Amino acid sequence: MKEHTEFKLEPIPSLFHYVWVGGQIQADDLKSIINLSRASRSSGFKTILWTDDEKHIQKGFDEMTLEEGSGDIHASLKSFNVEVRNIHTLLENLKNKPIFSNKETNDLIINILREAIGHRNLASVSDLIRYCALYYEGGYYLDTDLRPNITKDTKFKADTPELGFVGKFSAVLDYYQALLRRLGEPYKQIYEVAGNNDALGVIPQHPILRTTIQKALATYAKFDSELTLFTDFDFSVDKIEANNFTLSAFDKDFLNTLSEEKNKALAAKFMNSILDISFNLRLLNNPKAQIPAQQDAINQKKAALIKSSEQLIQETSRALGLDPKNYSVAASKNIFVALFQKLVAWINNVTVLTKSNEMLLKHINLTVKQHQKQYGFGYEKSTQMDAKRYPFQVGSVDKSNKRRPLTIRAAIYSLCDAIAEFLTYNDRKDSSSLTAEEMTKFPVEKLTASNLKENVCKLSSLADNMEITLAGCPIAFHYANSWIRSREKKHVSYDDSELPSKTKHAFFNATVNKVSKEEVREKTEQTQEVTLTSTVGA
């Protein structure tokens, strides 16, 4: 008879985490956080509010208390049992106590900063921050616009889940099997993990979180490798001249030759490279990314990027059979290069390459500004990186949030994939990214595809479709919609100094259900839960 191993269950730490980045927190959201923290204090719970800038919390607190400049926000909220922490302390933790290898840690930090400053996909920033914070400290994460139902009878007590992880999860038939069942055909019991990440509870160093972060990083890497077609960001002579740029003979020959059908692959490669250089320059020029002590290093990186863009044009010219030395330089003053002459010793003379480089980078920036309403999707601020991820489409009236599907792929699907890998570990030990050492806390023999449905139930704290119970407290999914409130401005700004707020859609379905736009709109208004799936085959 096989010996049964007894596992000592580990309680989830008595800690609530919230994340707010990108602008002033809504006063009613902050009030809800304070109410939860005050109510749970006597039970030994503590609340941490993560932010990219404390002034965003200060403004919300001032509005809540109707008092301008109500004092230091750290001291003010500490009296309510809330600790305000800057996300940069978490980034330092990643450096000093890395979760992964140096390369993966560096990739994670870069993606957090790039999503915050470059893509401005603040939902993605919040996702990465919550996963890291929970991995290091454990505890409970809640979206700021969820509303705990606290009464005089609420008793806060840390959960002790068998698998060390709880949240909004369920097991559903995969797409194909569900379709067969709907058609009345024979089908197999092959299930998917469905869920969301807006309410979670977890023990520290849980392998699901480590795997989730790694899968998210792999997804971001895939985003970066997906080419944007040359024609989607038009570098044609006519397009550039329409922006009032005067092109030299070299510029015209370069662009016309690059636009030929036989050079389509080279054009796509060139366009992606020049866009990447432009976007990286944009990040380095953003004041949020600049630290005075590192200014010399930033200037050196700028100079290196300028040089690399000139080398790119030179290499591409060679591939096209063009020799820049055969062309003369236009007499107009090169303002762009002049900005860098004081910083970079190697720029001594204006060349055909520096002139073309200046023109192309300016054209990218100007074109993005012209198309900002589409890149901004009608309500969010546009970014140059949006130009790469979401190419401009002439005549498009699609105002949907195109950042959301990317967030879902990187954060939600990665979480569901990681849960699936964890729950089927015993079937896939040899190929699993999970290690035997980190799985010693769990009943490995039960983690099989045949037990998937049962084990998903152990992860779920759903009381019903509109409520979850965490730490003994019911959490309602009647979203306060405070994320949406700040995006209702009709005017689209191109201000780099301010970041947009996350867009929260209360309804999203990636299962087999086919619904009309009217049904989706109705469900959105009813603020139903987000349901996302990740496939697991038995």
C-alpha positions as CSV (number, residue, x, y, z in Angstrom):
1,M,0.0,0.0,0.0
2,K,1.4,3.4,-1.0
3,E,2.3,5.6,2.0
4,H,0.2,8.7,2.2
5,T,2.3,11.9,2.9
6,E,0.8,14.3,5.4
7,F,1.3,18.0,4.6
8,K,1.3,20.8,7.1
9,L,-1.0,23.4,5.7
10,E,0.4,26.9,5.6
11,P,-1.9,29.9,6.3
12,I,-2.0,32.8,3.9
13,P,-0.3,35.9,5.6
14,S,-2.6,38.4,7.2
15,L,-1.9,41.0,4.6
16,F,-4.0,42.9,2.0
17,H,-2.3,44.3,-1.1
18,Y,-3.7,47.0,-3.4
19,V,-2.0,48.5,-6.4
20,W,-2.6,52.0,-7.8
21,V,-0.5,53.5,-10.6
22,G,-0.9,56.3,-13.2
23,G,-3.0,59.1,-11.6
24,Q,-5.0,60.2,-8.6
25,I,-6.8,57.4,-6.8
26,Q,-10.5,57.9,-6.5
27,A,-11.6,59.0,-3.0
28,D,-14.3,56.3,-2.7
29,D,-11.7,53.6,-3.6
30,L,-9.4,54.9,-0.9
31,K,-12.2,55.1,1.6
32,S,-13.0,51.4,0.8
33,I,-9.4,50.4,1.4
34,I,-9.3,52.3,4.7
35,N,-12.6,50.7,5.8
36,L,-11.2,47.2,5.2
37,S,-7.9,48.0,6.9
38,R,-9.5,49.4,10.0
39,A,-12.0,46.6,10.3
40,S,-9.3,43.9,9.9
41,R,-6.8,45.5,12.2
42,S,-8.0,43.9,15.4
43,S,-7.6,40.5,13.7
44,G,-3.9,41.2,13.1
45,F,-4.3,42.2,9.4
46,K,-2.2,44.9,7.7
47,T,-2.8,46.7,4.4
48,I,-0.2,47.7,1.8
49,L,-1.1,50.2,-1.0
50,W,1.5,50.0,-3.8
51,T,1.9,53.1,-6.0
52,D,4.2,54.6,-8.6
53,D,3.9,58.1,-7.0
54,E,2.7,58.9,-3.5
55,K,1.1,62.2,-4.7
56,H,-1.6,60.2,-6.5
57,I,-2.6,58.8,-3.1
58,Q,-2.2,62.2,-1.4
59,K,-4.6,63.8,-3.8
60,G,-7.2,61.1,-3.2
61,F,-6.8,61.4,0.5
62,D,-7.2,65.2,0.4
63,E,-10.4,64.8,-1.6
64,M,-11.7,62.2,0.8
65,T,-11.0,64.4,3.9
66,L,-12.0,67.6,2.1
67,E,-8.7,69.1,3.3
68,E,-6.1,70.4,1.0
69,G,-2.5,69.3,1.9
70,S,-3.6,67.1,4.8
71,G,-0.1,66.2,5.8
72,D,2.3,63.4,5.0
73,I,0.4,60.6,3.3
74,H,2.5,57.9,4.9
75,A,1.7,59.2,8.4
76,S,-1.9,59.9,7.6
77,L,-2.7,56.4,6.3
78,K,-0.6,54.7,8.9
79,S,-3.1,55.8,11.5
80,F,-5.7,53.8,9.5
81,N,-3.4,50.7,9.4
82,V,-2.5,51.3,5.7
83,E,1.1,51.4,4.6
84,V,1.9,53.2,1.3
85,R,4.8,51.7,-0.6
86,N,6.4,52.9,-3.8
87,I,6.7,50.2,-6.5
88,H,10.4,51.1,-6.8
89,T,11.1,49.5,-3.5
90,L,9.7,46.3,-5.0
91,L,12.0,46.7,-8.0
92,E,15.0,47.1,-5.6
93,N,13.8,43.9,-4.0
94,L,13.9,42.1,-7.3
95,K,17.6,43.2,-7.7
96,N,18.6,42.2,-4.1
97,K,16.5,39.1,-3.7
98,P,15.9,37.9,-7.3
99,I,13.1,35.5,-8.1
100,F,14.9,34.3,-11.3
101,S,18.1,34.5,-13.1
102,N,19.7,37.9,-13.7
103,K,18.4,38.0,-17.3
104,E,14.8,37.2,-16.4
105,T,14.9,39.7,-13.4
106,N,16.3,42.4,-15.7
107,D,13.5,41.5,-18.3
108,L,10.9,41.8,-15.6
109,I,12.1,45.2,-14.4
110,I,12.4,46.5,-18.0
111,N,8.8,45.3,-18.8
112,I,7.4,46.9,-15.7
113,L,9.0,50.3,-16.5
114,R,8.3,50.0,-20.2
115,E,4.6,49.2,-19.7
116,A,4.4,52.1,-17.3
117,I,6.3,54.7,-19.2
118,G,6.3,53.5,-22.8
119,H,3.2,51.5,-23.6
120,R,1.4,53.1,-20.7
121,N,-0.6,49.9,-20.3
122,L,-1.2,50.4,-16.6
123,A,-3.3,47.3,-16.2
124,S,-0.1,45.3,-17.2
125,V,2.0,47.3,-14.7
126,S,-0.6,46.4,-11.9
127,D,-0.6,42.8,-12.9
128,L,3.2,42.4,-12.8
129,I,3.4,44.3,-9.5
130,R,0.7,42.2,-7.8
131,Y,2.4,39.0,-8.8
132,C,5.8,40.1,-7.5
133,A,4.4,41.5,-4.2
134,L,2.4,38.3,-3.6
135,Y,5.4,36.1,-4.4
136,Y,7.7,37.9,-1.9
137,E,5.2,38.4,0.9
138,G,2.1,36.4,0.2
139,G,-1.3,37.7,1.4
140,Y,-4.4,38.8,-0.4
141,Y,-4.6,41.1,-3.5
142,L,-7.8,43.1,-4.3
143,D,-8.4,45.5,-7.2
144,T,-9.1,48.9,-5.8
145,D,-12.6,49.1,-7.2
146,L,-13.8,45.9,-5.5
147,R,-16.0,46.4,-2.5
148,P,-15.7,44.3,0.7
149,N,-19.0,43.7,2.4
150,I,-18.0,44.5,6.0
151,T,-20.6,44.2,8.7
152,K,-20.4,44.0,12.5
153,D,-20.5,40.2,12.2
154,T,-17.5,40.0,9.8
155,K,-14.7,37.9,11.3
156,F,-11.4,38.2,9.6
157,K,-9.3,35.0,9.6
158,A,-6.5,34.0,7.3
159,D,-7.4,31.1,5.0
160,T,-5.3,27.9,5.1
161,P,-5.9,26.4,1.6
162,E,-4.7,22.9,0.8
163,L,-2.9,24.1,-2.4
164,G,-1.7,27.4,-0.9
165,F,-3.7,29.5,-3.4
166,V,-7.3,30.9,-3.6
167,G,-9.2,33.2,-6.0
168,K,-11.9,33.3,-8.7
169,F,-11.4,30.1,-10.6
170,S,-13.5,27.3,-12.1
171,A,-13.1,24.3,-14.4
172,V,-15.0,24.4,-17.7
173,L,-15.0,22.2,-20.7
174,D,-12.5,23.3,-23.3
175,Y,-13.7,25.0,-26.5
176,Y,-13.9,22.0,-28.7
177,Q,-15.5,19.6,-26.2
178,A,-18.0,22.2,-25.2
179,L,-19.0,22.7,-28.8
180,L,-19.4,18.9,-29.3
181,R,-21.7,18.8,-26.2
182,R,-23.7,21.7,-27.5
183,L,-24.2,19.9,-30.8
184,G,-25.3,16.8,-29.0
185,E,-22.2,14.9,-30.1
186,P,-20.0,12.6,-27.9
187,Y,-17.4,14.6,-26.1
188,K,-14.5,14.0,-23.6
189,Q,-14.1,15.4,-20.1
190,I,-11.2,17.8,-21.0
191,Y,-11.2,20.8,-18.9
192,E,-9.9,24.4,-18.9
193,V,-9.0,26.6,-16.0
194,A,-11.1,29.8,-16.1
195,G,-10.6,32.8,-13.8
196,N,-9.3,36.2,-13.2
197,N,-6.7,37.9,-11.1
198,D,-8.6,40.8,-9.4
199,A,-9.0,38.9,-6.1
200,L,-6.3,36.5,-5.0
201,G,-4.9,34.9,-1.8
202,V,-1.6,33.0,-1.8
203,I,1.2,31.9,0.5
204,P,4.7,33.4,-0.1
205,Q,7.0,31.9,-2.9
206,H,4.1,30.0,-4.4
207,P,5.4,28.3,-7.7
208,I,2.2,29.4,-9.5
209,L,3.3,33.0,-9.2
210,R,6.9,32.4,-10.3
211,T,5.6,30.5,-13.4
212,T,3.0,33.1,-14.1
213,I,5.6,35.9,-14.2
214,Q,7.9,33.8,-16.5
215,K,5.0,33.0,-18.9
216,A,4.0,36.7,-18.9
217,L,7.6,37.7,-19.8
218,A,7.6,35.2,-22.6
219,T,4.4,36.7,-23.9
220,Y,5.9,40.2,-23.9
221,A,8.9,38.9,-25.8
222,K,6.5,37.5,-28.4
223,F,4.8,40.9,-28.7
224,D,8.2,42.4,-29.4
225,S,9.0,39.9,-32.0
226,E,5.7,40.2,-33.9
227,L,6.6,42.4,-36.9
228,T,4.6,45.4,-37.9
229,L,4.2,45.6,-41.7
230,F,6.1,48.4,-43.4
231,T,2.9,49.6,-45.1
232,D,1.2,50.1,-41.8
233,F,3.6,52.8,-40.8
234,D,4.2,54.4,-44.2
235,F,7.7,55.7,-44.9
236,S,6.9,56.5,-48.5
237,V,8.2,59.7,-50.2
238,D,4.7,61.1,-50.6
239,K,3.8,60.4,-46.9
240,I,6.9,62.1,-45.6
241,E,6.6,65.1,-47.9
242,A,3.0,65.4,-46.8
243,N,4.5,66.1,-43.3
244,N,6.4,69.1,-44.9
245,F,9.8,67.4,-44.9
246,T,12.2,68.3,-47.7
247,L,13.8,65.1,-48.9
248,S,17.3,64.9,-50.4
249,A,18.2,62.8,-53.4
250,F,19.5,60.1,-51.1
251,D,16.3,60.1,-49.0
252,K,14.1,59.6,-52.1
253,D,16.3,56.9,-53.6
254,F,16.5,55.1,-50.3
255,L,12.8,55.2,-49.6
256,N,11.7,54.4,-53.2
257,T,14.1,51.4,-53.4
258,L,13.1,50.2,-50.0
259,S,9.4,50.3,-51.0
260,E,9.9,47.9,-53.9
261,E,8.1,44.6,-53.6
262,K,11.3,42.6,-53.8
263,N,12.6,44.4,-50.7
264,K,9.5,43.8,-48.6
265,A,11.2,41.6,-46.0
266,L,14.1,44.1,-45.7
267,A,11.7,47.0,-45.4
268,A,9.8,45.2,-42.5
269,K,13.1,44.6,-40.7
270,F,14.2,48.2,-41.2
271,M,10.9,49.6,-40.0
272,N,10.8,47.6,-36.8
273,S,14.4,48.5,-36.0
274,I,14.0,52.2,-36.6
275,L,10.8,52.2,-34.6
276,D,12.5,50.4,-31.7
277,I,15.3,53.0,-31.7
278,S,12.7,55.8,-31.7
279,F,10.7,54.3,-28.9
280,N,13.8,53.7,-26.7
281,L,14.9,57.3,-27.3
282,R,11.4,58.3,-26.2
283,L,11.8,56.4,-22.9
284,L,15.2,57.9,-22.2
285,N,13.8,61.4,-22.8
286,N,10.8,60.8,-20.5
287,P,11.4,62.7,-17.2
288,K,9.8,59.8,-15.3
289,A,12.7,57.6,-16.4
290,Q,15.5,60.1,-15.5
291,I,17.5,60.1,-12.3
292,P,19.9,63.1,-12.0
293,A,22.8,60.9,-10.8
294,Q,22.4,58.7,-13.9
295,Q,22.2,61.6,-16.5
296,D,25.6,60.9,-18.0
297,A,24.7,57.2,-18.5
298,I,21.4,58.3,-20.1
299,N,23.2,60.7,-22.4
300,Q,25.6,57.9,-23.5
301,K,22.7,55.6,-24.2
302,K,21.0,58.3,-26.3
303,A,24.2,58.8,-28.3
304,A,24.6,55.1,-28.8
305,L,21.0,54.9,-30.1
306,I,21.6,57.7,-32.5
307,K,24.7,56.0,-33.8
308,S,22.9,52.7,-34.1
309,S,20.2,54.3,-36.2
310,E,22.7,55.8,-38.6
311,Q,24.4,52.4,-38.8
312,L,21.1,50.9,-39.6
313,I,20.5,53.3,-42.5
314,Q,24.0,52.6,-43.8
315,E,23.6,48.8,-43.6
316,T,20.2,49.0,-45.2
317,S,21.6,51.3,-48.0
318,R,24.3,48.8,-48.7
319,A,21.7,46.0,-48.9
320,L,19.7,48.1,-51.4
321,G,22.8,48.8,-53.5
322,L,23.1,52.5,-52.6
323,D,26.2,54.3,-51.5
324,P,25.6,57.3,-49.3
325,K,29.0,58.7,-50.2
326,N,27.7,59.4,-53.7
327,Y,25.2,61.9,-52.4
328,S,25.7,65.5,-51.2
329,V,24.4,66.9,-47.9
330,A,21.5,69.4,-48.0
331,A,22.5,72.9,-46.7
332,S,19.7,73.2,-44.1
333,K,20.8,73.3,-40.4
334,N,20.6,70.0,-38.7
335,I,18.9,70.9,-35.4
336,F,18.5,67.3,-34.3
337,V,22.2,66.6,-34.5
338,A,23.1,69.9,-32.9
339,L,21.3,68.8,-29.7
340,F,23.7,65.9,-29.4
341,Q,26.9,67.6,-30.5
342,K,27.5,68.9,-27.0
343,L,27.0,65.4,-25.6
344,V,28.7,63.1,-28.1
345,A,32.2,63.6,-29.3
346,W,31.9,61.4,-32.3
347,I,29.4,63.7,-34.1
348,N,31.7,66.2,-35.8
349,N,30.1,66.6,-39.2
350,V,26.6,66.4,-40.6
351,T,26.4,63.6,-43.2
352,V,23.7,62.2,-45.5
353,L,23.1,59.5,-42.9
354,T,22.6,61.9,-40.0
355,K,20.2,64.0,-42.1
356,S,18.1,61.0,-43.1
357,N,18.2,59.7,-39.5
358,E,16.9,63.1,-38.2
359,M,14.2,63.2,-40.8
360,L,12.9,59.6,-40.2
361,L,12.8,60.0,-36.4
362,K,11.0,63.3,-36.7
363,H,8.6,61.7,-39.2
364,I,7.8,58.9,-36.7
365,N,7.1,61.3,-33.9
366,L,4.9,63.6,-36.0
367,T,2.9,60.7,-37.6
368,V,2.1,59.3,-34.2
369,K,0.9,62.7,-33.0
370,Q,-1.3,63.0,-36.1
371,H,-2.8,59.6,-35.4
372,Q,-3.0,59.9,-31.7
373,K,-6.8,59.7,-31.5
374,Q,-6.7,56.3,-33.1
375,Y,-3.7,55.1,-31.1
376,G,-5.4,56.5,-28.0
377,F,-8.6,54.7,-28.9
378,G,-10.7,57.8,-28.4
379,Y,-10.1,58.2,-24.7
380,E,-6.5,57.1,-23.6
381,K,-3.4,59.0,-24.3
382,S,-1.4,57.8,-27.3
383,T,2.2,56.6,-27.2
384,Q,4.8,55.9,-29.8
385,M,4.8,52.2,-28.7
386,D,1.1,52.1,-29.6
387,A,2.2,52.8,-33.2
388,K,4.1,49.5,-33.2
389,R,1.6,47.3,-31.4
390,Y,-1.5,48.8,-33.1
391,P,-0.6,50.1,-36.6
392,F,-2.7,53.0,-37.9
393,Q,-5.5,51.9,-40.1
394,V,-6.9,54.5,-42.6
395,G,-10.7,54.9,-42.1
396,S,-10.8,52.8,-39.0
397,V,-13.6,53.7,-36.6
398,D,-12.8,51.0,-34.0
399,K,-12.6,52.7,-30.6
400,S,-12.2,49.5,-28.6
401,N,-9.4,49.2,-26.1
402,K,-6.8,47.3,-28.0
403,R,-4.5,47.2,-25.0
404,R,-6.9,45.0,-23.2
405,P,-6.4,41.8,-25.3
406,L,-2.6,42.1,-24.8
407,T,-3.1,42.5,-21.1
408,I,-5.3,39.4,-21.0
409,R,-2.7,37.4,-23.0
410,A,0.2,38.4,-20.9
411,A,-1.3,38.4,-17.4
412,I,-4.6,36.4,-17.2
413,Y,-3.8,33.6,-19.7
414,S,-0.3,33.3,-18.1
415,L,-1.9,32.9,-14.7
416,C,-4.4,30.3,-15.9
417,D,-1.6,28.5,-17.8
418,A,0.5,28.5,-14.6
419,I,-2.3,27.1,-12.6
420,A,-2.9,24.4,-15.2
421,E,0.7,23.4,-15.1
422,F,0.7,23.3,-11.3
423,L,-2.5,21.2,-11.1
424,T,-1.2,18.6,-13.6
425,Y,2.4,18.5,-12.3
426,N,2.4,14.8,-11.5
427,D,1.6,14.0,-15.1
428,R,4.3,16.2,-16.6
429,K,7.2,16.3,-14.1
430,D,9.9,15.8,-16.7
431,S,8.7,18.7,-18.9
432,S,7.4,21.0,-16.2
433,S,9.0,24.3,-15.4
434,L,8.1,23.7,-11.7
435,T,10.9,22.2,-9.6
436,A,10.7,19.2,-7.2
437,E,12.0,21.4,-4.4
438,E,9.3,24.0,-4.6
439,M,6.6,21.3,-5.0
440,T,7.5,19.6,-1.7
441,K,4.8,21.7,0.1
442,F,2.0,20.2,-1.9
443,P,0.3,16.8,-2.4
444,V,2.0,16.0,-5.7
445,E,0.3,12.7,-6.2
446,K,-3.1,14.5,-6.4
447,L,-1.9,17.0,-9.0
448,T,-3.1,15.2,-12.2
449,A,-5.3,16.0,-15.1
450,S,-7.8,13.4,-13.9
451,N,-8.2,15.5,-10.7
452,L,-8.1,18.8,-12.4
453,K,-11.8,19.7,-11.9
454,E,-11.7,18.7,-8.2
455,N,-8.5,20.6,-7.6
456,V,-9.7,23.8,-9.3
457,C,-12.6,23.8,-6.8
458,K,-10.0,23.8,-4.0
459,L,-8.5,27.0,-5.5
460,S,-11.9,28.7,-5.7
461,S,-13.3,31.0,-3.0
462,L,-16.3,32.0,-5.1
463,A,-19.5,32.2,-3.0
464,D,-21.4,32.9,-6.3
465,N,-20.8,34.6,-9.6
466,M,-20.9,38.0,-8.0
467,E,-19.1,37.5,-4.7
468,I,-15.9,35.8,-3.3
469,T,-14.9,35.2,0.3
470,L,-11.3,35.9,1.3
471,A,-10.0,35.9,4.8
472,G,-13.6,35.5,6.1
473,C,-14.8,38.7,4.3
474,P,-17.2,38.6,1.4
475,I,-15.9,40.7,-1.6
476,A,-18.5,41.9,-4.0
477,F,-17.9,42.1,-7.7
478,H,-20.2,45.1,-8.1
479,Y,-17.4,47.1,-9.5
480,A,-17.2,50.7,-8.5
481,N,-16.1,51.6,-12.1
482,S,-13.6,54.1,-10.7
483,W,-11.1,53.0,-13.3
484,I,-13.5,54.0,-16.1
485,R,-14.3,57.3,-14.6
486,S,-10.9,58.9,-15.3
487,R,-11.0,57.9,-19.0
488,E,-14.3,59.6,-19.9
489,K,-12.6,62.8,-21.1
490,K,-13.3,63.4,-24.7
491,H,-10.1,65.3,-25.4
492,V,-7.1,63.1,-26.0
493,S,-3.9,64.4,-24.6
494,Y,-0.4,63.8,-25.8
495,D,1.2,64.9,-22.6
496,D,4.1,62.6,-21.6
497,S,4.1,63.8,-18.0
498,E,0.8,62.2,-17.1
499,L,-0.2,58.5,-17.5
500,P,-3.7,57.3,-18.2
501,S,-5.7,55.2,-15.9
502,K,-6.4,51.5,-16.4
503,T,-9.6,50.8,-18.3
504,K,-11.8,48.3,-16.4
505,H,-14.3,46.3,-18.4
506,A,-16.6,44.3,-16.2
507,F,-17.4,41.7,-18.8
508,F,-15.1,39.7,-21.0
509,N,-15.7,36.2,-22.2
510,A,-13.2,34.0,-24.1
511,T,-15.2,30.8,-23.8
512,V,-17.4,29.2,-26.4
513,N,-20.4,31.5,-25.8
514,K,-21.3,33.6,-28.8
515,V,-23.0,36.8,-27.9
516,S,-24.2,39.9,-29.8
517,K,-22.9,43.4,-29.2
518,E,-26.1,44.2,-27.5
519,E,-25.7,41.3,-25.1
520,V,-22.1,42.3,-24.4
521,R,-23.2,45.9,-23.7
522,E,-26.0,44.7,-21.4
523,K,-23.6,42.4,-19.5
524,T,-21.1,45.2,-19.2
525,E,-23.7,47.5,-17.7
526,Q,-24.6,44.7,-15.2
527,T,-20.9,44.5,-14.3
528,Q,-20.6,40.8,-14.5
529,E,-17.3,39.1,-13.7
530,V,-14.4,38.7,-16.1
531,T,-14.0,35.1,-17.3
532,L,-10.9,33.9,-19.1
533,T,-9.7,30.5,-19.9
534,S,-6.5,28.6,-20.4
535,T,-6.6,25.1,-22.0
536,V,-5.6,22.0,-20.2
537,G,-5.8,18.6,-22.0
538,A,-6.4,15.5,-20.0
